[in-house]
Amino acid sequence: MIELLTRKLVGARYYNGAKVSTGPYKNSRDSVGHGTHTSSTAAGSLVPHASKRGLAPGTARGGAPNARIAMYKVCWTDSCEEVDIAAGFDDAINDGVDVLSISLGGYPAVYSVDVIAIGAYHAVERGIMVSCAGGNSGPFTGSVSNGAPWIFTVGASTIDRDINEDAKIAAKGTTIPYKPAPVVAEFSSRGPHTISPDIIKVLERHTMKLVTYLALQPDVTAPGVEILAAWPSNIPDTDNGKEVFVEYTFLSGTSMACPHVSGTIAYLKSIHPTWSPAAIKSAVMTTAITKDNTNKTIVDPSTNKAATVFDVGNGEIQPAKAVDPGLVYDTDPLDYITYLCNSGYTSKQIQNITGDSSSKCPRNDTSFSLNYPSIAVLLDGSSKTVERTVTNVGNPRATYTASVGSAKGISISVTPSKLSFTSAGQKLSYSVTVSAKGSIAADPQARKWSFSDLTWEDGVHVVRSPIAVRM
């Protein structure tokens, strides 16, 4: 009744171009619970006294409770077909949505044949932000998916409550134990991204032109373990091995983490409606944190060591901080095409992504650096320089000072080390030079990663970018 009164669901479409088995419903109705759970996490209204049979009681709400939801059902009981995903993207874009939250994906693929990457590019080109689950194939290195640089790739982390359904720890009168959090979810797929490893998302040598390119992903992490959210009351869930019918339940996965970021994006868009997808993405990434609630570095439980950028990206999201990031790294969609061209993509492959037969790769520009909020470098020689440009969205008059974290085997310098802004919206550029302190292995596969970070501070804002260097 609450959802009917608020008109939360403003549209629902379904697709079955491949004529697969539909399960019990041959319409847009949720037959497995996944879509209901994720959409309520992103934009569910406030509901008091929510719990799963008394477990974890409280007021439930989505990341952007005042946002409306349009559903595009592209998955059925056993499959998510590419033809349906493409059709869903087309309709969502034409319907004028503001944010696309996509909790599905497959193995990493070259972007020119990746339906999610292609659909997302068309969305971003029209100002629509796209948030995607990074996959549940962790803790294996290079397992992250949905890593195109125009996609917001999300990994999963734990919350600070220890939910144990079997033990019934939250029975009436029982306190839920708290613990250090966040911790990287062991199942959360890890970077670097095998298709774009200089965006901190895996490293490979492109087979067409032997051009090496990098990506540090996931971009960020968000809560994705034992997340309590809405559940269809007509679909059975389990409780201590028994079939039960509930309105809320717990699920884990990067599918659950993704809508936390989608809700954050919607929240930011309501405050900054003119910001581009890249600017919003930058705001969330550069304000993310790498410390847990005990002020210690976030841990990767698969190694019991401090998490790296390949585990958490820029870190755990902080939605309230992202409202006022101070500086943002903005990017025009055409810059992504230049980046791909420099990474070895052909004009034909670019045309497959853009849908424009006139798209062609310009002359290769070896000095081009994609203006991304993280930095990854493969050292081919003794040193390498990358450039970045920041836009002032904070105090009109502000001076930011750079600081660089220590790193093993490399030295990092920033020029200039101070950026003085005199107006809002002003853009200033800087360069980062990475130099090896010793020799570099001749075989790229024998090279090791070294990690650091770059932080710009003005006394109010802290704008942080992780740095990963392979040498």
C-alpha positions as CSV (number, residue, x, y, z in Angstrom):
1,M,0.0,0.0,0.0
2,I,2.9,2.4,0.8
3,E,4.3,1.9,-2.7
4,L,0.9,2.5,-4.3
5,L,0.4,5.7,-2.4
6,T,3.8,7.1,-3.3
7,R,3.6,5.9,-6.9
8,K,7.1,4.5,-6.5
9,L,6.9,2.2,-9.6
10,V,6.3,4.4,-12.6
11,G,6.9,1.8,-15.3
12,A,7.6,-1.8,-16.0
13,R,8.7,-3.5,-19.3
14,Y,9.7,-7.0,-20.1
15,Y,11.7,-8.7,-22.9
16,N,12.0,-12.2,-24.3
17,G,13.3,-11.8,-27.8
18,A,15.2,-15.1,-27.5
19,K,12.0,-17.0,-26.5
20,V,13.5,-18.6,-23.4
21,S,11.5,-20.3,-20.7
22,T,9.8,-17.6,-18.7
23,G,9.0,-19.4,-15.4
24,P,5.7,-18.7,-13.7
25,Y,5.1,-15.2,-15.1
26,K,5.2,-14.2,-18.7
27,N,5.2,-10.5,-17.9
28,S,7.3,-7.9,-16.0
29,R,6.5,-9.4,-12.6
30,D,9.5,-10.5,-10.5
31,S,9.5,-14.3,-10.2
32,V,12.8,-14.7,-8.4
33,G,13.1,-11.8,-6.0
34,H,16.4,-10.4,-7.2
35,G,14.9,-7.3,-8.9
36,T,12.7,-6.5,-6.0
37,H,15.6,-6.7,-3.5
38,T,18.0,-4.6,-5.6
39,S,15.4,-1.9,-6.6
40,S,14.3,-1.4,-3.0
41,T,18.0,-1.0,-2.0
42,A,18.4,1.7,-4.6
43,A,15.3,3.7,-4.1
44,G,12.8,2.1,-1.7
45,S,10.6,4.3,0.4
46,L,10.9,4.5,4.2
47,V,9.2,1.6,5.9
48,P,9.2,1.4,9.7
49,H,9.5,-1.9,11.6
50,A,11.0,-3.8,8.7
51,S,12.8,-7.1,9.5
52,K,13.0,-10.7,8.5
53,R,10.9,-12.5,11.1
54,G,12.2,-10.2,13.8
55,L,15.8,-10.3,12.6
56,A,17.6,-6.9,12.2
57,P,14.5,-4.8,12.9
58,G,14.4,-1.1,12.0
59,T,13.3,1.4,9.4
60,A,14.2,0.3,5.9
61,R,14.9,2.8,3.2
62,G,16.7,2.9,-0.1
63,G,19.7,5.1,-1.0
64,A,17.4,7.6,-2.8
65,P,13.9,7.1,-1.2
66,N,12.3,10.0,-3.1
67,A,13.4,8.6,-6.5
68,R,11.0,6.7,-8.7
69,I,11.6,3.3,-10.2
70,A,11.1,2.0,-13.8
71,M,11.8,-1.7,-14.2
72,Y,13.2,-3.3,-17.3
73,K,13.0,-7.1,-16.9
74,V,15.7,-8.6,-19.2
75,C,16.3,-11.8,-17.2
76,W,14.2,-14.9,-16.8
77,T,14.6,-18.0,-14.6
78,D,17.7,-19.4,-16.2
79,S,19.2,-16.7,-18.4
80,C,19.8,-13.0,-19.3
81,E,19.9,-12.9,-23.1
82,E,21.9,-10.2,-25.0
83,V,19.1,-9.3,-27.3
84,D,16.9,-8.5,-24.3
85,I,19.6,-6.6,-22.5
86,A,20.1,-4.4,-25.6
87,A,16.4,-3.8,-25.9
88,G,16.1,-2.9,-22.3
89,F,18.9,-0.4,-22.7
90,D,17.3,1.2,-25.7
91,D,13.9,1.6,-24.0
92,A,15.5,2.9,-20.7
93,I,17.5,5.5,-22.7
94,N,14.5,6.6,-24.7
95,D,12.3,6.7,-21.6
96,G,14.6,9.3,-20.2
97,V,15.8,7.6,-17.0
98,D,18.4,9.4,-14.9
99,V,20.3,6.3,-13.6
100,L,20.6,2.7,-14.7
101,S,21.3,0.2,-12.0
102,I,22.5,-3.1,-13.5
103,S,23.0,-6.0,-11.2
104,L,24.0,-8.6,-13.8
105,G,27.0,-9.4,-15.9
106,G,29.2,-12.1,-17.4
107,Y,32.9,-12.8,-18.1
108,P,35.1,-9.8,-19.2
109,A,34.8,-9.2,-22.9
110,V,36.2,-6.8,-25.5
111,Y,33.9,-3.8,-25.3
112,S,33.0,-3.9,-29.0
113,V,31.1,-7.2,-28.4
114,D,30.0,-6.6,-24.8
115,V,26.3,-5.7,-24.8
116,I,26.4,-4.1,-21.4
117,A,29.5,-2.0,-22.3
118,I,27.8,-0.9,-25.6
119,G,24.5,-0.1,-24.0
120,A,26.1,1.8,-21.2
121,Y,28.2,3.9,-23.6
122,H,25.0,5.0,-25.4
123,A,23.4,5.8,-22.0
124,V,26.4,7.8,-20.7
125,E,26.6,9.6,-24.1
126,R,23.1,10.9,-23.2
127,G,24.0,11.9,-19.7
128,I,22.6,8.8,-18.0
129,M,24.8,7.3,-15.2
130,V,25.3,3.5,-15.3
131,S,26.2,1.5,-12.2
132,C,27.0,-2.2,-12.6
133,A,27.8,-5.1,-10.3
134,G,31.5,-6.1,-10.6
135,G,30.8,-9.9,-10.3
136,N,31.1,-12.6,-7.7
137,S,34.1,-14.5,-8.9
138,G,36.5,-13.4,-6.1
139,P,38.9,-13.5,-4.6
140,F,40.7,-14.4,-7.9
141,T,42.8,-11.7,-9.5
142,G,41.5,-10.2,-12.7
143,S,38.0,-11.6,-12.3
144,V,36.1,-8.3,-12.2
145,S,33.5,-7.7,-15.0
146,N,31.6,-4.7,-16.3
147,G,34.8,-2.7,-16.3
148,A,34.4,-0.3,-19.2
149,P,35.7,3.1,-18.1
150,W,32.3,4.7,-18.6
151,I,30.6,2.2,-16.3
152,F,30.7,2.6,-12.5
153,T,32.0,-0.8,-11.4
154,V,31.0,-1.9,-7.9
155,G,32.6,-4.4,-5.6
156,A,31.1,-5.7,-2.4
157,S,32.0,-5.3,1.3
158,T,30.6,-6.3,4.7
159,I,28.4,-4.3,7.1
160,D,29.2,-3.8,10.7
161,R,26.5,-6.2,11.9
162,D,27.0,-10.0,12.1
163,I,23.8,-11.5,10.8
164,N,23.4,-15.2,11.6
165,E,20.0,-16.4,10.6
166,D,20.5,-20.0,11.6
167,A,21.5,-19.0,15.2
168,K,18.5,-16.6,15.5
169,I,20.8,-14.1,17.2
170,A,18.3,-11.3,16.7
171,A,15.4,-13.0,18.4
172,K,13.4,-10.6,20.5
173,G,15.5,-8.9,23.1
174,T,18.8,-10.1,21.6
175,T,21.4,-7.6,20.5
176,I,23.1,-8.0,17.1
177,P,26.9,-8.1,17.6
178,Y,28.9,-5.4,15.9
179,K,32.3,-6.0,14.2
180,P,35.0,-4.1,12.3
181,A,33.7,-3.1,8.9
182,P,33.9,-2.8,6.0
183,V,35.8,-5.9,5.0
184,V,36.2,-6.9,1.4
185,A,33.6,-9.6,0.6
186,E,35.6,-12.7,-0.3
187,F,33.3,-13.4,-3.3
188,S,33.7,-9.9,-4.7
189,S,35.5,-10.0,-8.0
190,R,39.0,-8.4,-8.0
191,G,40.9,-6.3,-10.4
192,P,42.8,-5.3,-12.3
193,H,40.4,-5.5,-15.2
194,T,41.6,-7.7,-18.0
195,I,40.1,-5.5,-20.7
196,S,41.3,-2.1,-19.4
197,P,44.0,-2.5,-16.7
198,D,45.2,1.5,-16.7
199,I,41.8,2.4,-15.3
200,I,42.6,0.3,-12.2
201,K,39.7,-2.2,-13.0
202,V,43.4,-6.0,-15.4
203,L,46.5,-6.1,-17.3
204,E,46.9,-7.8,-20.7
205,R,48.6,-7.2,-24.0
206,H,46.1,-6.4,-26.7
207,T,46.3,-9.0,-29.5
208,M,45.7,-6.6,-32.3
209,K,48.4,-4.0,-31.9
210,L,50.2,-5.3,-28.9
211,V,49.2,-2.1,-27.1
212,T,49.3,-2.5,-23.3
213,Y,46.5,-0.8,-21.4
214,L,45.5,-0.8,-17.7
215,A,42.5,-0.5,-15.4
216,L,42.1,-0.4,-11.6
217,Q,38.7,-1.9,-10.8
218,P,36.3,-2.2,-9.1
219,D,35.9,1.6,-8.9
220,V,34.6,1.4,-5.3
221,T,33.0,-1.0,-2.9
222,A,29.6,-0.8,-1.2
223,P,27.7,-2.9,1.3
224,G,26.9,-6.3,-0.3
225,V,26.9,-8.9,2.4
226,E,23.7,-9.9,4.3
227,I,21.8,-6.9,3.0
228,L,18.2,-6.7,4.3
229,A,15.8,-5.5,1.6
230,A,12.4,-6.0,0.1
231,W,11.2,-9.4,-1.1
232,P,8.1,-10.5,-3.0
233,S,5.7,-11.9,-0.4
234,N,4.4,-14.5,-2.8
235,I,7.9,-16.1,-3.4
236,P,9.1,-18.5,-0.7
237,D,12.3,-17.8,1.1
238,T,14.1,-20.1,3.6
239,D,14.5,-19.8,7.4
240,N,16.6,-22.5,9.2
241,G,16.0,-24.7,6.1
242,K,12.3,-24.2,6.2
243,E,10.2,-22.5,3.5
244,V,8.8,-19.2,4.7
245,F,7.0,-16.2,3.2
246,V,8.4,-12.8,4.1
247,E,8.4,-9.2,2.9
248,Y,12.1,-8.6,3.6
249,T,15.1,-10.9,3.4
250,F,18.9,-11.0,3.4
251,L,21.0,-11.5,0.2
252,S,24.7,-11.1,-0.6
253,G,26.5,-10.3,-3.8
254,T,27.8,-7.4,-5.8
255,S,24.3,-7.3,-7.1
256,M,23.4,-6.0,-3.6
257,A,26.3,-3.6,-3.6
258,C,25.5,-2.1,-7.0
259,P,22.2,-0.5,-6.0
260,H,23.8,1.2,-3.0
261,V,25.9,3.1,-5.5
262,S,22.9,3.6,-7.8
263,G,21.0,5.2,-4.9
264,T,24.0,7.4,-4.1
265,I,24.2,8.5,-7.8
266,A,20.4,9.4,-7.8
267,Y,20.9,11.3,-4.5
268,L,23.8,13.3,-6.0
269,K,22.0,14.0,-9.2
270,S,19.1,15.5,-7.3
271,I,21.5,17.9,-5.7
272,H,23.8,18.5,-8.7
273,P,21.5,18.0,-11.8
274,T,23.9,19.6,-14.2
275,W,26.9,17.3,-13.3
276,S,28.0,14.8,-16.0
277,P,28.1,11.1,-15.3
278,A,31.9,11.4,-15.1
279,A,31.7,14.2,-12.5
280,I,29.3,12.3,-10.3
281,K,31.5,9.1,-10.6
282,S,34.5,11.2,-9.7
283,A,32.8,12.7,-6.6
284,V,31.9,9.2,-5.3
285,M,35.3,7.7,-6.1
286,T,37.6,10.5,-4.7
287,T,35.6,10.8,-1.4
288,A,35.6,7.0,-0.8
289,I,37.6,5.8,2.2
290,T,40.2,3.0,2.8
291,K,39.8,2.8,6.6
292,D,37.3,0.7,8.5
293,N,35.2,1.8,11.5
294,T,38.2,1.1,13.8
295,N,40.3,3.5,11.7
296,K,42.4,0.6,10.4
297,T,43.0,-0.2,6.7
298,I,40.3,-2.2,5.1
299,V,41.2,-5.9,5.1
300,D,41.0,-8.5,2.3
301,P,40.0,-11.7,4.2
302,S,41.4,-13.9,1.4
303,T,44.9,-12.8,2.4
304,N,44.3,-11.3,5.8
305,K,46.3,-8.4,4.6
306,A,45.5,-4.8,3.8
307,A,43.2,-4.5,0.8
308,T,44.7,-3.0,-2.4
309,V,43.1,-1.0,-5.2
310,F,42.3,-4.3,-7.0
311,D,40.1,-5.3,-4.0
312,V,38.4,-2.0,-3.2
313,G,39.2,0.4,-6.0
314,N,39.1,3.9,-4.5
315,G,37.5,2.5,-1.4
316,E,34.2,2.3,0.4
317,I,31.6,4.9,-0.7
318,Q,30.7,7.8,1.6
319,P,27.5,9.3,0.0
320,A,27.3,12.4,2.3
321,K,30.9,13.3,1.6
322,A,30.4,12.9,-2.2
323,V,27.9,15.8,-2.2
324,D,30.8,18.3,-1.7
325,P,34.0,16.6,-3.2
326,G,35.8,19.9,-3.8
327,L,37.3,18.8,-7.2
328,V,36.1,16.4,-9.9
329,Y,37.7,14.7,-12.8
330,D,35.3,15.3,-15.7
331,T,35.4,13.5,-19.0
332,D,33.6,13.9,-22.3
333,P,32.2,10.6,-23.8
334,L,34.4,11.1,-26.9
335,D,37.5,10.9,-24.7
336,Y,36.6,7.3,-24.0
337,I,36.7,6.6,-27.8
338,T,40.2,8.3,-28.0
339,Y,41.2,6.1,-25.1
340,L,40.0,2.9,-26.9
341,C,41.7,3.9,-30.1
342,N,45.0,4.4,-28.3
343,S,44.4,1.0,-26.7
344,G,44.3,-0.8,-30.1
345,Y,40.6,-0.8,-31.0
346,T,40.0,-0.4,-34.7
347,S,37.6,2.1,-36.3
348,K,35.2,-0.8,-37.0
349,Q,35.2,-1.8,-33.4
350,I,34.6,1.8,-32.4
351,Q,31.6,2.0,-34.7
352,N,30.2,-1.1,-33.1
353,I,30.3,0.7,-29.8
354,T,29.0,4.1,-30.9
355,G,26.6,2.9,-33.5
356,D,27.9,5.6,-35.8
357,S,29.3,4.4,-39.1
358,S,31.3,7.7,-39.4
359,S,33.2,7.0,-36.2
360,K,36.9,6.7,-36.9
361,C,40.0,6.5,-34.8
362,P,42.2,9.6,-35.0
363,R,45.9,9.4,-35.3
364,N,47.4,7.6,-32.3
365,D,48.2,10.1,-29.5
366,T,50.7,8.5,-27.2
367,S,50.5,11.5,-24.8
368,F,46.7,11.1,-24.3
369,S,45.7,10.3,-20.7
370,L,42.0,9.5,-19.9
371,N,40.9,11.9,-17.2
372,Y,40.1,9.2,-14.7
373,P,39.9,9.5,-10.8
374,S,42.5,6.7,-10.4
375,I,45.9,6.2,-11.9
376,A,47.5,3.1,-13.3
377,V,50.9,2.9,-15.0
378,L,52.8,0.2,-16.8
379,L,56.4,1.3,-16.7
380,D,58.1,0.3,-20.0
381,G,61.1,2.5,-19.3
382,S,62.7,4.2,-16.4
383,S,59.8,6.7,-16.0
384,K,56.4,7.7,-17.3
385,T,54.2,10.8,-17.0
386,V,50.4,11.0,-17.1
387,E,48.2,14.0,-17.0
388,R,45.0,14.9,-15.2
389,T,42.6,17.8,-15.1
390,V,40.4,18.7,-12.2
391,T,37.4,21.0,-12.1
392,N,36.7,23.1,-9.0
393,V,33.2,22.5,-7.7
394,G,34.0,23.6,-4.1
395,N,35.0,27.0,-2.7
396,P,35.5,29.5,-5.6
397,R,38.9,30.6,-4.2
398,A,40.9,27.7,-2.9
399,T,44.4,26.3,-3.0
400,Y,45.0,22.6,-3.0
401,T,48.2,21.0,-2.0
402,A,49.3,17.5,-3.3
403,S,50.7,14.7,-1.1
404,V,51.8,11.3,-2.3
405,G,51.9,8.1,-0.3
406,S,55.0,6.0,0.0
407,A,55.5,3.2,-2.6
408,K,57.9,0.3,-2.9
409,G,60.5,0.5,-5.7
410,I,59.2,3.7,-7.3
411,S,59.3,7.5,-6.8
412,I,56.3,9.7,-7.7
413,S,56.3,13.5,-8.3
414,V,53.4,15.8,-9.0
415,T,53.8,19.0,-11.1
416,P,52.6,21.5,-10.0
417,S,52.3,20.5,-6.3
418,K,49.8,23.3,-5.7
419,L,46.6,24.2,-7.6
420,S,45.2,27.7,-6.9
421,F,41.6,28.3,-8.0
422,T,40.0,31.7,-8.4
423,S,36.5,30.7,-9.5
424,A,34.0,27.9,-9.4
425,G,34.1,25.7,-12.5
426,Q,37.7,26.6,-13.2
427,K,39.8,23.7,-14.6
428,L,43.5,23.2,-13.8
429,S,45.8,20.4,-15.0
430,Y,48.7,18.6,-13.4
431,S,51.1,15.8,-14.3
432,V,52.2,12.7,-12.3
433,T,55.6,11.3,-13.1
434,V,56.4,7.8,-11.9
435,S,60.1,6.6,-11.9
436,A,61.6,3.3,-11.2
437,K,64.2,3.1,-8.4
438,G,65.7,0.0,-9.9
439,S,65.7,-2.1,-13.0
440,I,62.5,-3.2,-14.7
441,A,61.9,-6.8,-15.6
442,A,62.1,-7.4,-19.4
443,D,59.1,-9.8,-19.4
444,P,55.9,-7.9,-18.6
445,Q,54.4,-11.0,-17.0
446,A,57.3,-11.0,-14.4
447,R,56.6,-7.5,-13.3
448,K,55.1,-6.7,-9.9
449,W,52.6,-4.1,-8.8
450,S,53.4,-1.2,-6.5
451,F,50.7,0.9,-4.8
452,S,50.4,4.5,-3.6
453,D,47.9,7.3,-3.7
454,L,47.7,11.0,-4.6
455,T,45.7,13.4,-2.3
456,W,44.8,17.0,-3.0
457,E,43.7,19.0,0.1
458,D,42.6,22.5,0.7
459,G,41.9,22.3,4.4
460,V,38.3,21.4,3.8
461,H,38.2,18.8,1.1
462,V,40.3,15.6,0.7
463,V,40.4,14.4,-3.0
464,R,42.1,11.1,-3.2
465,S,43.2,9.0,-6.2
466,P,44.8,5.5,-5.8
467,I,48.0,4.8,-7.9
468,A,49.0,1.4,-9.1
469,V,52.3,0.9,-11.0
470,R,53.5,-2.3,-12.7
471,M,57.2,-2.5,-13.0
